[in-house]
């Protein structure tokens, strides 16, 4: 482990020297003289992220190399953009935004499916110093409205529809409902019309193609390294979304470094993150990471698993000569379920790595994928807040012996510790709170958008001098990290972090519900799924299937299908402590069939018995 150990040790003992060297891989308009000061990375540097992702590669002679491959089996479309072509599209879209009054520091909300224009819109914002906030297309109108009100965008970029196998999802009605609900009014909405479902534009709304055709290409606007590149909202334990801020300088340095050090993927090679641009994986490793590194990135529209063609993953990897494939364990479990023998596997001579993240990788899935592919299957762990891996087997530094169930070791830059309730370091093998000793490395969140107090309270207050990840786990005698699950009410559904508290807020609005609890229970395919337990108001007598159908529809309408909320049980009472706290952890243990201890403070043992009976 000498190579890894030396690199990791230096990153902690000399972070300014370590990250100062990494920063040399980035093109700066003003090179930073200071690497770290007052909690900020490269505070006196200036750069443009879009220039580093596109223009510099064109200037370096890579203009004819494919930058983006758009593969859409749902539309029968395959399109390749070279670096020169993508730079031109982005420059024209940036000009379109400028013509609509967008200037440096303004926010732009992007609510789009997996189409090239989503990537182009993100890079166009970066080109002119605007701040983009991408909202995942699976969110319903209330969730979109909340993000519009918080981000206060100058412009919204959207599309008429998104496509899934056998289904058209009309975005425009969702956007209309969100705007009707929101108090903030953007100056303009630009809609990408798709032939599968063209949208009726309201007064003042613009057609993307027509508006972009009138625009002129514009150049890159240098910004301070500490200026925000984007806001990405993630679920908070209160139900209110948290706006994760990503800066320009630290983000560019960290992602460029990670492409080589963690993923061992280099200029000209093909990287495919099978995710969505609405999630952090899409931001970091569909768009910015591969392009900053001069790689070719794949944008896939559709669901590569869960369809009649369980071999779609392998088809894409084979057709586009993918070297590094990155997805969630859920996807591999779905393939395993549909094609356990691997008969649909293609010849994949270019594939070198399968990286998995977003949820815990179970040993069965790890062994199945390893045996099937014959390449390293690498579990790694990180968060929306960190923006890039916290723990991984760093293939570009020194491959280590993997251990099923572990994302291996902390990535250089992250001083990972396990602390108990009193803030003492836990010995090997003992579970505690996973924290990172400050300072966090470049590319991680410096604050929450317009809410620094909440940033401090959510992440820094519990263990002073440390960042609280919200996950629990332990390290073993060899220093390998084991992440066992969330310690708050945020659950992980197929790699998507969702707040059970937000779901409870929705259930509580139903006129027949007196009180409720939502817990995440283990699911073989998705990792976790939410289950609701509700107590009906006195005098209300209704069949459980009817109540379940109404509540499922309510959550789908208010939060969206991304919640995967499909199960509700009606109970006479919820198990609580004498102080009125619902025993959610005990309920989760019962639902998962695990042993549990009945708390001495329980108010009503009979309520616990009823939950146990229902399972």
matplotlib code that plots the C-alpha trace (Angstrom):
import matplotlib.pyplot as plt

x = [0.0, 3.1, 1.8, -1.6, -0.3, 2.3, -0.2, -2.8, -0.4, 0.9, -2.6, -3.3, 0.1, 0.7, -2.7, -1.5, 1.4, -0.7, -3.6, -1.3, 0.3, -3.1, -4.2, -1.5, -3.7, -6.3, -6.0, -6.2, -6.9, -5.2, -3.1, -3.8, -0.9, -2.8, -4.0, -6.1, -7.2, -10.1, -11.9, -11.6, -9.6, -7.6, -9.2, -7.2, -7.4, -9.7, -10.8, -13.7, -14.9, -16.4, -13.1, -11.4, -14.0, -14.2, -12.1, -8.8, -9.1, -9.9, -6.9, -4.8, -5.7, -8.5, -11.3, -12.1, -12.2, -15.7, -16.6, -20.3, -22.1, -25.9, -27.4, -31.2, -32.9, -36.2, -36.0, -33.7, -31.1, -27.4, -25.4, -21.8, -20.5, -16.8, -15.2, -15.3, -19.0, -20.0, -18.0, -20.0, -23.4, -22.5, -21.2, -24.4, -26.6, -24.5, -25.2, -28.9, -28.8, -27.0, -29.7, -32.3, -30.4, -28.5, -25.2, -22.5, -23.9, -27.5, -29.2, -30.7, -33.0, -32.7, -35.6, -34.9, -34.6, -31.5, -30.9, -27.8, -29.4, -29.3, -25.5, -25.3, -27.4, -25.2, -22.0, -23.5, -24.2, -20.6, -19.4, -20.9, -20.5, -24.1, -25.1, -27.2, -29.5, -30.6, -33.8, -34.3, -37.2, -38.7, -39.7, -43.4, -44.6, -44.4, -40.8, -39.9, -41.8, -39.8, -36.6, -37.7, -38.6, -35.3, -33.0, -34.9, -33.8, -33.5, -34.3, -35.7, -34.6, -37.0, -38.4, -41.8, -41.3, -39.0, -39.2, -39.0, -39.5, -43.2, -44.0, -44.0, -43.5, -44.8, -42.6, -44.4, -47.6, -45.4, -43.5, -46.7, -48.1, -44.9, -44.8, -48.5, -47.6, -44.3, -44.1, -40.9, -41.3, -38.4, -37.8, -38.1, -38.8, -37.1, -38.7, -37.0, -39.8, -39.6, -41.7, -43.0, -45.1, -44.9, -46.0, -48.3, -46.3, -47.7, -47.3, -43.7, -42.3, -39.7, -38.9, -35.4, -34.4, -35.8, -34.3, -30.9, -30.8, -30.9, -28.1, -24.4, -21.6, -20.1, -16.8, -15.8, -16.2, -13.5, -14.8, -13.3, -12.4, -14.7, -17.7, -20.5, -20.7, -24.0, -26.6, -27.9, -30.8, -30.7, -33.1, -32.9, -34.1, -36.7, -38.2, -37.0, -34.4, -30.8, -29.1, -25.6, -23.2, -20.3, -17.5, -15.6, -12.0, -12.0, -14.5, -12.4, -9.2, -10.8, -12.7, -9.8, -7.6, -10.2, -10.6, -7.0, -6.4, -9.7, -11.0, -7.8, -9.4, -7.5, -7.8, -9.4, -10.8, -14.6, -16.3, -20.0, -21.8, -25.2, -27.0, -29.1, -27.8, -30.3, -28.2, -24.7, -23.3, -24.6, -23.1, -19.7, -19.2, -21.5, -20.7, -17.8, -15.3, -14.9, -14.8, -12.3, -10.1, -10.5, -12.4, -15.4, -18.6, -21.8, -25.3, -27.9, -31.6, -33.9, -33.7, -30.8, -32.3, -35.8, -36.8, -37.3, -33.7, -31.6, -28.5, -28.8, -26.0, -23.6, -24.8, -23.9, -20.6, -19.7, -20.9, -19.0, -15.9, -16.5, -13.4, -14.9, -18.6, -20.1, -23.6, -25.5, -25.8, -29.5, -28.8, -26.6, -29.1, -31.8, -29.6, -28.8, -32.5, -33.4, -30.4, -28.8, -26.7, -25.3, -26.3, -26.9, -23.4, -21.5, -17.8, -16.3, -12.6, -12.4, -14.0, -11.5, -13.6, -17.1, -17.5, -20.6, -21.9, -25.0, -25.9, -24.3, -23.0, -24.1, -21.5, -23.8, -24.0, -20.3, -19.3, -21.8, -20.6, -16.9, -17.4, -19.5, -17.2, -13.8, -12.7, -12.4, -15.8, -15.1, -17.5, -16.9, -18.8, -19.5, -22.3, -24.1, -22.4, -18.8, -19.2, -16.6, -15.5, -14.8, -13.7, -12.6, -10.1, -8.0, -7.2, -4.9, -2.8, -2.5, -5.2, -5.8, -7.3, -11.1, -13.3, -16.9, -19.1, -16.4, -15.7, -12.1, -10.2, -10.4, -9.5, -6.5, -7.8, -10.4, -9.4, -12.1, -12.8, -15.4, -16.7, -19.0, -21.8, -19.3, -17.0, -14.4, -12.7, -14.1, -11.7, -11.6, -14.8, -17.0, -19.8, -20.1, -20.8, -18.6, -17.1, -14.4, -11.9, -11.8, -10.7, -12.6, -10.7, -11.4, -14.7, -16.8, -19.5, -18.4, -21.9, -25.6, -27.2, -28.6, -28.4, -25.0, -26.5, -28.2, -24.9, -23.2, -26.0, -26.5, -22.8, -20.4, -22.1, -22.5, -18.8, -16.8, -13.9, -15.5, -17.9, -20.9, -21.7, -25.0, -23.8, -22.8, -20.2, -16.8, -13.2, -11.6, -8.0, -6.7, -8.2, -11.0, -14.2, -17.6, -20.6, -23.7, -26.4, -27.9, -28.2, -31.0, -34.3, -32.8, -33.2, -31.4, -33.8, -31.8, -29.1, -31.5, -31.4, -35.0, -36.4, -38.9, -39.8, -40.9, -43.1, -44.6, -45.5, -47.4, -49.3, -50.3, -52.2, -54.7, -58.0, -58.3, -54.8, -54.3, -50.6, -48.0, -44.5, -42.5, -39.4, -37.0, -36.9, -34.4, -35.3, -33.3, -33.4, -33.5, -31.5, -34.2, -37.9, -40.2, -43.1, -45.8, -47.6, -50.7, -53.2, -56.6, -58.7, -61.2, -64.4, -62.9, -63.3, -61.9, -60.4, -56.6, -56.3, -58.3, -56.3, -53.1, -54.1, -55.0, -51.8, -49.5, -51.2, -50.7, -47.0, -46.6, -48.3, -46.5, -43.0, -43.0, -42.5, -38.9, -40.0, -40.9, -43.6, -46.0, -46.8, -48.9, -50.1, -53.0, -52.3, -54.3, -51.3, -47.6, -44.9, -43.6, -41.4, -43.1, -41.9, -43.9, -41.0, -41.9, -39.6, -38.6, -35.3, -37.1, -39.8, -37.0, -35.4, -38.8, -39.5, -36.0, -36.4, -33.5, -33.2, -34.1, -34.3, -37.6, -36.7, -37.4, -39.0, -41.7, -45.1, -47.3, -45.8, -49.0, -48.3, -45.0, -46.6, -49.0, -46.1, -44.3, -47.4, -47.6, -43.9]
y = [0.0, 2.3, 4.3, 4.9, 5.4, 8.0, 9.9, 9.9, 10.9, 13.8, 15.0, 15.4, 16.6, 19.1, 19.9, 23.2, 21.5, 18.6, 20.5, 23.3, 20.6, 19.3, 22.8, 22.9, 20.6, 23.5, 26.5, 29.7, 33.2, 34.3, 31.6, 31.4, 32.4, 31.2, 27.6, 27.7, 30.5, 31.1, 27.9, 28.7, 27.0, 29.1, 32.3, 34.6, 32.5, 33.2, 30.8, 29.6, 26.1, 25.9, 26.9, 24.1, 21.6, 22.6, 25.4, 24.4, 20.9, 22.5, 24.8, 21.7, 20.0, 17.8, 19.6, 16.6, 14.1, 13.0, 14.9, 13.8, 10.7, 11.0, 7.5, 7.5, 4.1, 5.6, 8.0, 5.8, 8.6, 8.3, 11.6, 12.4, 15.9, 16.6, 19.0, 21.7, 21.0, 21.0, 24.2, 25.9, 24.7, 25.8, 29.2, 29.9, 28.8, 31.1, 33.9, 33.1, 33.4, 36.7, 38.0, 37.2, 39.3, 36.6, 37.9, 36.7, 35.5, 35.1, 31.8, 29.6, 26.6, 23.6, 21.2, 18.8, 15.2, 13.4, 15.3, 17.1, 20.4, 19.7, 19.4, 22.3, 24.5, 23.7, 24.5, 27.6, 28.9, 28.1, 29.9, 33.3, 32.9, 32.2, 29.7, 26.7, 24.7, 21.4, 19.9, 16.2, 15.5, 13.0, 15.7, 16.9, 20.5, 21.3, 20.2, 22.2, 25.2, 25.1, 25.1, 27.9, 30.1, 29.4, 29.8, 32.7, 32.1, 34.8, 32.2, 28.6, 26.1, 23.2, 20.8, 19.8, 16.2, 13.4, 9.8, 6.5, 3.0, 3.0, 6.3, 10.0, 12.3, 15.8, 18.3, 21.5, 20.9, 20.2, 23.4, 25.3, 24.0, 24.8, 28.4, 28.8, 27.7, 29.6, 33.2, 33.9, 34.9, 34.3, 36.8, 34.0, 30.3, 28.7, 25.4, 22.7, 21.3, 17.6, 16.0, 13.2, 15.8, 19.5, 21.9, 24.9, 27.9, 30.6, 34.3, 35.3, 31.8, 31.0, 28.2, 27.0, 26.3, 29.6, 31.7, 30.0, 30.5, 34.2, 34.3, 34.8, 32.7, 34.3, 33.8, 32.6, 35.0, 34.5, 34.3, 34.0, 30.4, 30.9, 32.0, 29.4, 27.2, 25.5, 24.9, 21.3, 20.7, 17.6, 16.2, 17.6, 16.0, 18.7, 18.1, 21.4, 21.0, 22.1, 24.0, 22.5, 25.1, 24.1, 26.6, 26.9, 26.5, 23.8, 21.8, 21.9, 20.9, 18.1, 16.5, 16.8, 15.0, 12.4, 11.3, 10.0, 9.2, 7.4, 6.3, 5.8, 7.4, 9.8, 12.1, 10.3, 7.4, 6.8, 7.2, 6.4, 7.4, 5.7, 8.3, 11.4, 15.0, 15.9, 14.1, 14.8, 11.9, 13.4, 16.8, 15.4, 12.4, 12.8, 16.5, 18.1, 15.4, 13.6, 16.9, 18.6, 15.5, 15.6, 12.2, 11.2, 11.0, 9.1, 10.6, 7.8, 8.6, 5.8, 3.2, 0.8, -1.8, -2.7, -3.0, -6.1, -5.6, -6.4, -6.3, -2.6, -1.8, -4.1, -2.9, 0.7, -0.2, -2.3, 0.1, 3.1, 1.3, 2.3, 2.0, 3.0, 2.3, 4.0, 3.1, 2.2, -1.3, -1.2, -1.3, -4.3, -6.1, -5.4, -6.9, -9.9, -10.4, -10.3, -12.2, -14.2, -16.3, -13.4, -14.7, -11.1, -10.0, -8.6, -8.8, -5.8, -5.7, -2.0, -2.2, -2.0, -1.0, -1.1, 1.5, 1.4, 4.0, 5.6, 2.9, -0.1, -2.7, -6.1, -9.0, -11.1, -8.4, -7.7, -11.3, -11.8, -8.7, -9.6, -13.2, -12.0, -9.2, -10.3, -6.7, -4.9, -4.1, -1.1, 0.1, 3.7, 6.1, 9.8, 12.3, 15.2, 17.4, 16.2, 16.2, 13.5, 10.3, 10.2, 6.5, 4.4, 2.0, 4.5, 2.7, 5.5, 5.5, 1.9, -0.8, -2.4, -5.7, -5.2, -6.3, -7.0, -4.6, -1.9, 1.1, 0.4, 3.4, 7.2, 9.0, 11.4, 14.7, 13.2, 12.7, 10.2, 9.4, 7.3, 9.1, 7.9, 10.0, 11.8, 12.7, 10.0, 8.0, 4.5, 1.6, -0.7, -2.7, -0.4, 1.5, 5.2, 8.4, 8.8, 12.3, 14.1, 16.2, 19.8, 21.3, 19.4, 19.1, 21.2, 20.5, 19.9, 22.2, 25.5, 26.4, 26.0, 28.5, 31.5, 29.6, 29.4, 29.0, 25.8, 24.6, 25.0, 23.4, 20.5, 19.6, 21.2, 21.8, 18.2, 17.4, 20.7, 20.6, 17.9, 17.5, 15.2, 13.0, 11.7, 8.1, 5.6, 2.8, 1.6, 1.0, -2.4, -3.3, -2.6, 0.8, -0.2, 1.8, 0.1, 2.4, 0.9, 3.4, 6.8, 8.1, 10.6, 10.3, 10.5, 7.1, 5.8, 4.6, 3.2, 5.8, 8.7, 10.4, 11.1, 12.5, 10.3, 13.5, 15.1, 12.1, 12.3, 15.9, 14.9, 12.0, 14.3, 16.5, 13.8, 14.6, 11.0, 10.8, 11.6, 10.8, 8.9, 7.6, 6.7, 4.5, 3.1, -0.7, -2.9, -3.8, -6.4, -4.3, -0.6, -0.9, 0.9, 1.7, 3.9, 2.3, 4.5, 3.7, 5.8, 6.1, 7.2, 9.9, 8.8, 7.6, 7.0, 3.5, 2.7, -0.3, -0.3, -0.7, 2.5, 4.5, 3.1, 4.1, 7.6, 8.2, 6.7, 9.0, 12.0, 11.4, 10.8, 14.1, 16.2, 14.6, 12.6, 9.1, 9.3, 8.6, 5.0, 5.2, 2.3, 0.7, 2.0, 0.1, 1.3, 0.9, 1.7, 3.5, 4.2, 3.0, 6.0, 6.9, 8.6, 11.9, 11.3, 10.4, 7.8, 4.8, 4.8, 3.0, 0.1, 0.1, -0.2, -3.1, -4.9, -4.3, -5.6, -8.7, -7.6, -8.1, -5.1, -4.1, -2.7, 0.7, 1.2, 4.5, 3.0, 4.4, 1.6, -1.9, -2.9, -0.5, -2.1, -5.5, -4.4, -3.1, -6.4, -8.3, -6.3, -6.6]
z = [0.0, -0.2, -3.2, -1.7, 1.8, 0.8, -1.4, 1.3, 4.1, 2.0, 1.2, 4.9, 6.1, 3.2, 1.7, 0.2, -1.6, -2.7, -4.1, -5.4, -7.6, -8.7, -9.7, -12.4, -14.5, -14.8, -17.1, -15.0, -16.2, -13.0, -11.3, -7.5, -5.3, -2.3, -2.2, 1.0, 3.3, 5.7, 4.6, 0.8, -1.9, -4.4, -3.2, -5.4, -8.6, -11.6, -14.3, -16.4, -16.0, -19.5, -21.0, -19.1, -20.2, -23.9, -25.4, -24.0, -25.6, -28.9, -28.6, -27.7, -30.9, -29.6, -31.5, -33.7, -30.8, -29.6, -26.5, -26.0, -27.3, -27.1, -27.2, -27.1, -27.9, -26.9, -29.9, -32.0, -32.0, -31.9, -32.1, -31.5, -30.7, -31.2, -28.8, -31.5, -32.2, -28.6, -28.0, -30.8, -29.4, -25.9, -27.1, -29.0, -26.1, -23.8, -26.3, -26.1, -22.3, -22.5, -25.0, -22.3, -19.7, -17.9, -16.6, -14.2, -10.9, -12.1, -11.6, -14.2, -13.4, -15.8, -15.7, -18.6, -19.6, -20.7, -23.9, -25.2, -24.5, -20.8, -20.9, -23.3, -21.0, -17.9, -19.8, -21.3, -17.8, -16.7, -19.9, -18.9, -15.1, -14.4, -11.7, -12.9, -10.7, -12.4, -11.1, -11.7, -14.1, -11.8, -9.3, -9.3, -9.5, -5.8, -5.5, -8.6, -7.3, -4.0, -5.9, -8.2, -5.2, -3.4, -6.4, -7.9, -11.5, -14.1, -16.8, -16.8, -19.4, -19.9, -22.5, -23.8, -22.7, -21.5, -22.8, -21.0, -22.6, -23.6, -21.9, -22.6, -19.6, -20.4, -18.6, -19.7, -17.7, -14.6, -15.2, -15.7, -12.4, -10.6, -11.9, -10.9, -7.4, -7.1, -6.0, -8.0, -11.6, -14.0, -16.8, -19.4, -20.0, -22.9, -24.0, -26.1, -28.3, -28.9, -31.6, -29.3, -27.4, -28.5, -25.8, -26.0, -25.1, -22.8, -23.5, -23.2, -23.3, -26.0, -28.4, -27.8, -31.4, -32.7, -29.9, -30.2, -34.0, -33.5, -30.9, -31.5, -30.0, -27.0, -25.2, -21.7, -18.7, -16.1, -12.6, -9.1, -8.1, -5.1, -7.2, -7.4, -10.4, -9.5, -6.9, -6.5, -4.1, -2.0, 0.6, 4.1, 7.3, 7.8, 4.3, 3.0, 0.3, 0.9, -1.8, -2.1, -3.5, -5.7, -6.4, -9.7, -8.7, -6.2, -8.2, -11.4, -9.6, -7.6, -10.5, -12.9, -10.3, -9.5, -13.1, -13.2, -9.5, -8.7, -12.1, -14.0, -17.1, -19.3, -22.4, -25.3, -23.3, -22.9, -19.6, -19.0, -15.8, -16.2, -14.1, -14.7, -15.0, -12.3, -9.7, -8.5, -10.4, -13.6, -12.7, -11.7, -14.0, -17.0, -17.6, -15.8, -14.8, -18.1, -20.1, -17.8, -18.3, -22.1, -22.2, -24.2, -22.1, -22.8, -22.3, -22.3, -22.6, -21.3, -18.7, -19.5, -17.0, -16.0, -19.6, -21.8, -22.9, -19.9, -22.2, -22.9, -20.5, -22.3, -25.8, -24.9, -23.4, -26.4, -29.1, -27.6, -26.4, -22.8, -20.6, -17.3, -16.4, -13.4, -12.1, -8.9, -7.5, -8.2, -11.9, -11.6, -9.3, -11.9, -14.7, -12.5, -11.9, -15.6, -16.9, -14.0, -16.3, -18.2, -21.6, -22.9, -22.1, -25.1, -25.8, -24.0, -24.9, -23.9, -20.5, -17.6, -14.6, -13.2, -10.5, -8.2, -5.8, -4.4, -2.0, -0.3, -2.6, -1.3, -1.5, -3.8, -6.4, -6.1, -6.7, -9.5, -11.4, -10.8, -12.1, -15.1, -16.3, -15.3, -14.5, -11.2, -9.6, -7.4, -4.7, -3.7, -1.5, -1.7, -1.4, -3.1, -0.6, -1.4, -5.2, -5.6, -3.9, -0.2, -0.1, -3.0, -4.4, -6.3, -9.5, -10.8, -7.6, -6.4, -6.7, -3.3, -2.5, -2.3, 0.5, -0.3, 1.6, 1.8, -0.5, 0.5, 2.0, 2.3, -0.9, -0.5, 0.9, 3.2, 6.8, 7.7, 11.3, 13.2, 16.4, 19.1, 20.7, 23.0, 20.1, 20.9, 18.2, 17.9, 17.8, 14.7, 14.2, 16.3, 14.6, 15.0, 13.1, 9.9, 9.9, 8.0, 9.9, 8.6, 6.3, 3.6, 0.3, -2.8, -4.7, -1.6, -0.4, 1.1, 2.3, 1.6, -0.8, 1.1, 4.4, 5.9, 9.4, 8.3, 6.8, 10.1, 12.0, 9.6, 9.1, 11.5, 14.9, 16.1, 16.2, 16.2, 13.8, 11.7, 8.8, 9.7, 6.8, 8.2, 7.6, 10.2, 10.0, 11.1, 9.9, 10.3, 11.4, 7.9, 7.7, 5.3, 5.7, 6.0, 5.5, 7.2, 6.5, 7.3, 10.8, 9.9, 8.1, 4.6, 2.9, -0.2, -2.9, -5.9, -5.2, -4.8, -1.4, -0.3, 2.9, 4.8, 6.7, 3.5, 2.7, 6.2, 5.7, 2.6, 4.3, 7.2, 4.8, 4.0, 5.8, 7.2, 8.7, 12.3, 12.5, 10.4, 10.1, 7.0, 7.3, 4.8, 4.7, 2.9, -0.7, -2.7, -5.9, -4.8, -1.6, 0.4, -0.2, 1.9, 3.8, 5.4, 8.6, 9.3, 12.1, 10.9, 12.7, 15.3, 13.7, 10.2, 9.1, 5.6, 3.8, 3.9, 0.0, -0.5, 1.9, 0.5, -3.1, -2.1, -0.1, -2.8, -5.3, -3.0, -2.5, -6.3, -6.9, -4.3, -4.5, -7.7, -8.9, -7.8, -4.2, -5.2, -2.5, -2.9, 0.5, 3.3, 6.4, 8.6, 12.3, 15.4, 17.0, 16.5, 19.0, 20.9, 23.8, 26.8, 25.5, 22.3, 19.9, 17.4, 17.5, 13.8, 14.3, 16.1, 13.4, 10.7, 12.6, 12.7, 9.0, 8.1, 10.4, 12.6, 16.3, 18.4, 22.0, 23.4, 24.8, 28.5, 27.7, 25.4, 26.2, 24.6, 24.1, 22.3, 19.5, 19.0, 18.9, 16.2, 14.0, 14.5, 13.5, 10.3, 9.6]

ax = plt.figure().add_subplot(projection="3d")
ax.plot(x, y, z, "-o")
ax.set_aspect("equal")
plt.show()
